[in-house]
Each structure stands twice: as C-alpha cells, then as structure tokens.
Amino acid sequence: MGPTPGYHLAGKPQYCSLRLVAFLLIILLFVFFGAGVLSPRMLMLGTRQEGAGRKDVLVLTPWLAPIVWEGTFNIDILNEQFRVQNVTIGLTVFAIKKYMVFLKLFLETAEEHFMVGHKVNYYVFTDRPADVPRVPLRGGRRLLVLEVPGAARWQDVSMRRMEMIGSFCAQRFLREVDFLVCADVDMRFRDHVGVEILSQLFGTLHPGFYGAAREAFTYERRPQSRAHIPRDQGDFYYMGAFFGGSVAEVHRLTTACHQAMMADWANGIEAVWHDESHLNRYLLDHKPTKVLSPEYMWDEQLLGWPAIMKKLRYVAVPKDHQEIRHR
C-alpha cells in the first residue's frame, strides 16, 4: 500500500520525528542490499543527516529511500567518492525523426551541467545518424551513435525505447558503464545534475503531480492492462523522461516493462501513458532506492518557479508537441 490520500511533498514532512532513525536504517539497507560503488561509510559522509537544511519538503519515502533536493547532499564529498571508484555513467537519449532538432541543445547543456568531472558515454539512439551534431566534449566523455529504425507514431517510439535500452544493456552497456541514466531529448540541462542522483534504481517525481493526492495520479486504471494500478494503491507518480540506476537494474526494469507492453499488445490494449504507465507499475512493485525531486524534471513555462524549487536542473524546452510529433 502507498501513502494515504493527501500525501504531499511540500509542507512539514510526516516522518520528521523518525528521520534520525530512518537515516540509520538507510545505512543498514545499503549494507545488506548494496549501494553500487558506495560503501555505507561513504553514503553517510555524502548524505546530510536528517535532510539538514530542508524542513519544508519530504526528504524520505515511506520505505526510507532518500528524496534528492538541493540542500540534502554534499556534492564535494560525493564527487570524490565516485572519482575514487572511477565510475562511468551512460546517458541514453532518443533522437528519432524530427526530435533530432533537440539533440544539439541537449548535448551542449549536458556538457555544461551533467556529471561534470566524471566519465560519461552519451548513447544517441537515432534513425538519422548522419544528422547527429558535432558537439565538443570534455575529456573522458564519448558520443556513441546507435542506429535504430524509426516508427510511424510517437507513441511507438516511446514504447520501443524500453525494448531498445534493454537490448543494448545486454549487448554492451553492462560492459561499458557502471550506471545508466535514461532521458528525453526535448529537454535541456539548466543547472547541476551530478552523482547525487546515482543509486541502484532511481525515479523522478512528475512535476505536475508532486503535490497532488494519489487519486489525481494518471495511472493506468483498466484492470486488463499489465500497467494497472488500483485507485487505493500507489506511492508517487514518476515521469518517464528521467530514470535510471545500475545497468543491471535498468536492464531488469526495461525488460519487464517491454514484456508487459507486449502482453498488453497481444490483448489489444495500450496503457494510457504508454511506457510511463508501465514504469509507474514497475516502480510500485520494485521500490526505487532513490527518488529525485521535481528539481530534476520541470517545465517553467507551465508551472512557473515556486519557492520550494531551489534549483531547476533539467527543464522542458518550449515546443509545439503536435507539430513535432506528427511531422
């Protein structure tokens, strides 16, 4: 069961009185289940105890995973920890058909703000490899173009993303990178997005629902779909545009979501929000070990800049969705 209706991220956290105990329990969870490249001692050093500096937001999920906001981590300590481990981060992005127009800005802003100081492989999935822009890269960073077929509908591109990421995890990502971040191309990095997001499995809170009761969440409600979530269940509503984790965990997630979508297809049903609906079902059943606040997924044009958002890190690029999707 998820939180009761009316569960909000803003305001006085419901779990304030238990935060010290919760923090210690997080350390124990990482001891038993692993934290990728981080030891428990490293985790304690890089995570500010009790969400210091943020009393206005929820900093822990009900299952004691940290929710990442500005003021809840020490980036200097975390950077050093990950540099010692010599990790490589993969960033996947799909530039299919007319979405190629967004790729240059995506890559340029990623070079400015994404995992600065760490090794990065950009994996660009595209049906137009000759049109991939040349963008100057920092040392230790590579751009790798993966040619894939296009699709008639944007929904099919979105849903096939799970299949392709899962397939390439098995083919090469498991050998080439330690963590995988899966992102939408029609966005830009506006502020720091670094190793504070990395965990075995992370999801990002949808900016349109971060303060809403779960009855308002646009989960798939039809029981015939494998993405179905009943109205009395659910934790948060996650955005399909930014998720990731260790390569092994991303492989499990994308494979499971693809298999569920294929089962739906065989039964003549398509989830209301396609791969995002299946992502939400998966993260309900397999709790993420870290949750990113809406700082990591925002649309200022639609939502403004509320005081709760100290940083806008990864933001939507203004666009005409109908014009882009149907060209």
C-alpha positions as CSV (number, residue, x, y, z in Angstrom):
1,M,0.0,0.0,0.0
2,G,1.1,3.5,-0.7
3,P,0.6,6.7,1.3
4,T,-2.8,7.8,2.3
5,P,-4.7,10.3,0.1
6,G,-3.5,13.8,0.5
7,Y,0.1,12.8,0.9
8,H,2.2,15.8,-0.1
9,L,5.9,16.6,-0.6
10,A,5.5,20.2,0.4
11,G,4.9,21.3,4.0
12,K,6.0,19.7,7.2
13,P,7.2,16.1,6.5
14,Q,5.1,13.4,8.2
15,Y,8.2,11.5,9.2
16,C,10.2,14.3,10.8
17,S,10.3,12.7,14.2
18,L,11.8,9.5,12.8
19,R,14.3,11.0,10.5
20,L,17.4,10.1,12.5
21,V,16.3,6.5,13.0
22,A,15.3,6.4,9.3
23,F,18.7,7.6,8.3
24,L,20.4,4.9,10.2
25,L,18.1,2.4,8.7
26,I,19.0,3.5,5.3
27,I,22.6,2.8,6.0
28,L,21.7,-0.7,7.1
29,L,19.6,-1.2,4.0
30,F,22.6,-0.3,1.9
31,V,24.8,-2.7,3.9
32,F,22.5,-5.6,3.1
33,F,21.3,-4.8,-0.4
34,G,24.3,-2.9,-1.8
35,A,24.7,0.6,-2.9
36,G,26.6,0.2,-6.2
37,V,30.0,1.8,-5.8
38,L,29.3,3.4,-2.4
39,S,30.2,1.9,0.9
40,P,27.9,2.6,4.0
41,R,30.6,5.0,5.3
42,M,30.8,6.8,2.0
43,L,27.0,7.1,2.0
44,M,27.0,8.6,5.5
45,L,29.6,11.2,4.5
46,G,27.9,12.2,1.3
47,T,24.3,12.4,2.6
48,R,23.5,15.2,5.0
49,Q,22.0,13.6,8.1
50,E,18.2,14.2,8.7
51,G,17.9,16.2,5.5
52,A,19.7,19.1,7.1
53,G,18.7,22.4,5.5
54,R,15.3,21.3,4.1
55,K,12.5,21.3,6.7
56,D,9.9,22.3,4.1
57,V,9.9,19.1,2.0
58,L,9.7,15.4,2.4
59,V,13.2,14.0,2.3
60,L,12.5,10.3,2.8
61,T,10.0,8.0,1.2
62,P,7.8,5.7,3.4
63,W,10.3,2.9,2.5
64,L,13.2,5.1,3.6
65,A,14.7,5.9,0.3
66,P,16.2,9.5,0.1
67,I,14.4,12.1,-1.9
68,V,17.0,14.4,-3.5
69,W,16.5,18.1,-3.1
70,E,19.0,21.0,-3.1
71,G,20.3,21.0,0.5
72,T,20.2,17.3,1.1
73,F,23.6,16.2,-0.1
74,N,27.2,17.3,-0.1
75,I,28.3,17.2,-3.7
76,D,32.1,17.7,-2.9
77,I,32.2,14.5,-0.8
78,L,30.1,12.6,-3.3
79,N,32.2,13.7,-6.3
80,E,35.4,12.5,-4.5
81,Q,33.8,9.1,-3.6
82,F,32.7,8.4,-7.2
83,R,36.0,9.6,-8.7
84,V,37.9,7.2,-6.4
85,Q,35.7,4.4,-7.7
86,N,36.4,5.6,-11.3
87,V,32.8,5.1,-12.4
88,T,31.5,5.7,-15.9
89,I,28.0,6.9,-16.4
90,G,25.9,6.2,-19.5
91,L,23.3,8.7,-20.7
92,T,20.8,7.4,-23.2
93,V,18.7,9.7,-25.4
94,F,16.4,9.0,-28.4
95,A,16.6,11.4,-31.4
96,I,14.1,9.8,-33.7
97,K,12.6,11.6,-36.8
98,K,12.0,15.3,-36.1
99,Y,13.2,15.0,-32.5
100,M,16.7,15.3,-33.9
101,V,16.1,19.1,-33.7
102,F,16.5,19.0,-29.9
103,L,19.7,17.0,-29.8
104,K,22.3,19.7,-30.1
105,L,21.0,21.8,-27.2
106,F,20.6,18.6,-25.1
107,L,24.2,17.6,-25.6
108,E,25.6,21.1,-25.2
109,T,23.8,21.7,-21.9
110,A,24.7,18.2,-20.8
111,E,28.4,19.0,-21.3
112,E,27.9,22.1,-19.2
113,H,25.9,20.6,-16.3
114,F,25.7,16.7,-16.4
115,M,28.2,14.7,-14.3
116,V,30.9,17.3,-14.7
117,G,34.3,15.9,-13.8
118,H,33.2,12.3,-14.4
119,K,33.4,9.9,-17.3
120,V,30.3,9.8,-19.5
121,N,29.2,7.9,-22.5
122,Y,26.4,9.6,-24.5
123,Y,24.4,6.9,-26.2
124,V,22.3,8.5,-29.0
125,F,19.6,6.3,-30.5
126,T,18.6,7.6,-33.8
127,D,17.2,6.7,-37.3
128,R,19.3,9.7,-38.7
129,P,22.9,9.0,-37.8
130,A,24.3,11.4,-40.4
131,D,22.4,14.3,-38.7
132,V,23.9,13.9,-35.3
133,P,25.6,17.2,-34.4
134,R,29.2,17.6,-33.6
135,V,29.5,18.9,-30.1
136,P,32.8,19.5,-28.4
137,L,33.2,17.1,-25.4
138,R,35.2,17.3,-22.2
139,G,38.0,14.7,-21.6
140,G,36.8,11.3,-20.7
141,R,33.4,11.8,-22.4
142,R,32.3,10.0,-25.6
143,L,29.4,10.3,-28.0
144,L,28.3,6.9,-29.4
145,V,25.6,6.8,-32.1
146,L,23.3,3.7,-32.1
147,E,21.3,3.4,-35.3
148,V,17.7,2.2,-34.8
149,P,14.6,2.2,-37.0
150,G,12.0,4.9,-36.8
151,A,8.3,4.4,-36.2
152,A,5.1,5.8,-37.6
153,R,3.7,7.0,-34.3
154,W,5.5,8.9,-31.5
155,Q,3.8,6.5,-29.0
156,D,5.6,3.6,-30.7
157,V,8.9,5.4,-30.4
158,S,8.3,6.0,-26.7
159,M,7.2,2.4,-26.0
160,R,10.0,0.8,-28.1
161,R,12.6,2.8,-26.0
162,M,12.2,0.2,-23.3
163,E,12.9,-2.7,-25.7
164,M,16.0,-1.0,-27.2
165,I,17.5,0.1,-23.9
166,G,17.0,-3.4,-22.5
167,S,18.6,-5.0,-25.6
168,F,21.6,-2.7,-25.6
169,C,22.1,-3.2,-21.8
170,A,22.7,-6.9,-22.6
171,Q,24.7,-6.3,-25.7
172,R,27.1,-3.6,-24.5
173,F,26.1,-1.3,-21.6
174,L,26.8,-3.9,-18.9
175,R,30.4,-3.9,-20.2
176,E,30.9,-0.2,-20.8
177,V,29.3,1.8,-18.0
178,D,28.5,1.4,-14.3
179,F,25.3,3.5,-14.2
180,L,22.7,4.3,-16.8
181,V,20.6,7.5,-16.9
182,C,17.7,7.4,-19.4
183,A,16.5,10.8,-20.5
184,D,14.2,12.5,-23.0
185,V,15.8,14.6,-25.8
186,D,13.3,17.5,-25.8
187,M,14.8,18.9,-22.6
188,R,17.9,20.9,-21.5
189,F,20.1,20.8,-18.5
190,R,19.9,24.2,-16.8
191,D,21.8,23.5,-13.5
192,H,24.0,20.9,-11.9
193,V,22.9,17.3,-12.3
194,G,25.6,15.0,-10.8
195,V,26.4,11.9,-8.9
196,E,23.9,12.7,-6.2
197,I,21.3,11.1,-8.4
198,L,23.0,7.8,-8.7
199,S,21.7,4.7,-6.9
200,Q,20.8,1.1,-7.7
201,L,17.4,2.3,-9.1
202,F,16.0,5.9,-9.2
203,G,12.9,7.5,-10.5
204,T,11.9,11.2,-10.8
205,L,8.7,12.8,-9.4
206,H,6.4,14.1,-12.1
207,P,6.3,17.9,-11.8
208,G,2.6,18.0,-12.5
209,F,1.7,15.7,-9.5
210,Y,4.4,16.4,-6.9
211,G,1.9,18.0,-4.5
212,A,-1.2,16.0,-5.5
213,A,-3.1,13.3,-3.8
214,R,-2.7,9.9,-5.4
215,E,-6.4,9.8,-6.6
216,A,-5.3,12.5,-9.1
217,F,-2.4,10.5,-10.5
218,T,-3.0,9.4,-14.1
219,Y,-2.0,5.8,-13.5
220,E,-3.4,3.1,-15.9
221,R,-6.8,2.3,-14.3
222,R,-8.0,-0.5,-16.5
223,P,-7.5,-3.9,-14.9
224,Q,-7.0,-5.5,-18.4
225,S,-3.6,-3.8,-18.7
226,R,-0.4,-5.0,-17.1
227,A,0.2,-1.4,-16.1
228,H,-2.9,-1.3,-14.0
229,I,-2.7,0.4,-10.5
230,P,-5.9,0.3,-8.4
231,R,-7.1,3.6,-7.0
232,D,-6.2,2.6,-3.4
233,Q,-2.6,1.9,-4.4
234,G,0.4,4.0,-5.4
235,D,3.3,5.8,-3.9
236,F,4.3,8.7,-6.2
237,Y,3.7,9.5,-9.9
238,Y,7.0,9.1,-11.7
239,M,8.0,10.8,-15.0
240,G,9.1,8.6,-17.8
241,A,11.5,11.2,-19.1
242,F,14.3,10.7,-16.4
243,F,15.0,7.4,-14.7
244,G,18.0,5.1,-14.2
245,G,20.3,3.2,-11.9
246,S,22.9,0.5,-12.1
247,V,23.0,-1.1,-15.6
248,A,21.7,-4.4,-14.2
249,E,18.7,-2.7,-12.5
250,V,17.9,-0.7,-15.6
251,H,18.1,-3.9,-17.7
252,R,15.6,-5.6,-15.4
253,L,13.3,-2.5,-15.4
254,T,13.3,-2.1,-19.2
255,T,12.9,-5.8,-19.9
256,A,10.0,-6.1,-17.5
257,C,8.3,-3.0,-19.0
258,H,8.8,-4.2,-22.6
259,Q,7.4,-7.7,-21.7
260,A,4.3,-6.1,-20.1
261,M,3.7,-3.8,-23.1
262,M,3.9,-6.9,-25.4
263,A,1.4,-8.7,-23.2
264,D,-0.9,-5.7,-23.5
265,W,-0.4,-5.5,-27.2
266,A,-1.4,-9.2,-27.5
267,N,-4.6,-8.4,-25.6
268,G,-5.4,-5.4,-27.7
269,I,-4.8,-2.7,-25.1
270,E,-2.3,0.2,-24.8
271,A,-1.7,1.8,-21.5
272,V,-2.9,5.4,-21.1
273,W,0.6,6.9,-20.9
274,H,2.4,4.1,-22.7
275,D,5.9,3.3,-21.3
276,E,5.4,5.8,-18.5
277,S,2.4,3.9,-17.2
278,H,4.4,0.7,-17.2
279,L,7.3,2.5,-15.5
280,N,5.0,3.5,-12.7
281,R,3.7,0.0,-12.2
282,Y,7.2,-1.3,-12.1
283,L,8.4,1.2,-9.5
284,L,5.4,0.5,-7.4
285,D,6.4,-3.2,-7.3
286,H,10.2,-2.5,-7.1
287,K,10.7,0.5,-4.9
288,P,13.4,2.8,-6.1
289,T,16.4,3.2,-3.8
290,K,16.5,6.9,-4.5
291,V,13.8,9.4,-5.7
292,L,14.6,12.6,-7.5
293,S,12.6,15.7,-6.6
294,P,10.9,17.8,-9.4
295,E,14.1,19.9,-9.5
296,Y,15.3,17.2,-11.9
297,M,12.2,17.5,-14.2
298,W,10.5,20.8,-14.5
299,D,8.5,22.9,-17.0
300,E,8.8,26.6,-16.1
301,Q,6.6,27.7,-18.9
302,L,3.7,25.6,-17.5
303,L,4.4,25.6,-13.8
304,G,6.4,28.8,-13.0
305,W,9.1,28.7,-10.4
306,P,7.7,28.1,-6.9
307,A,9.8,28.8,-3.8
308,I,10.0,25.1,-3.0
309,M,12.3,24.7,-6.0
310,K,15.7,26.0,-5.0
311,K,17.1,24.8,-8.4
312,L,15.7,24.0,-11.8
313,R,18.1,21.4,-13.1
314,Y,16.6,19.6,-16.0
315,V,13.8,21.5,-17.8
316,A,11.5,21.3,-20.8
317,V,12.3,23.1,-24.0
318,P,9.3,25.1,-25.3
319,K,7.8,23.3,-28.2
320,D,4.6,22.6,-30.2
321,H,4.0,18.9,-29.3
322,Q,1.5,18.3,-32.1
323,E,3.8,19.8,-34.8
324,I,6.9,17.8,-33.6
325,R,5.1,14.5,-33.1
326,H,3.2,14.4,-36.4
327,R,5.8,15.7,-38.8
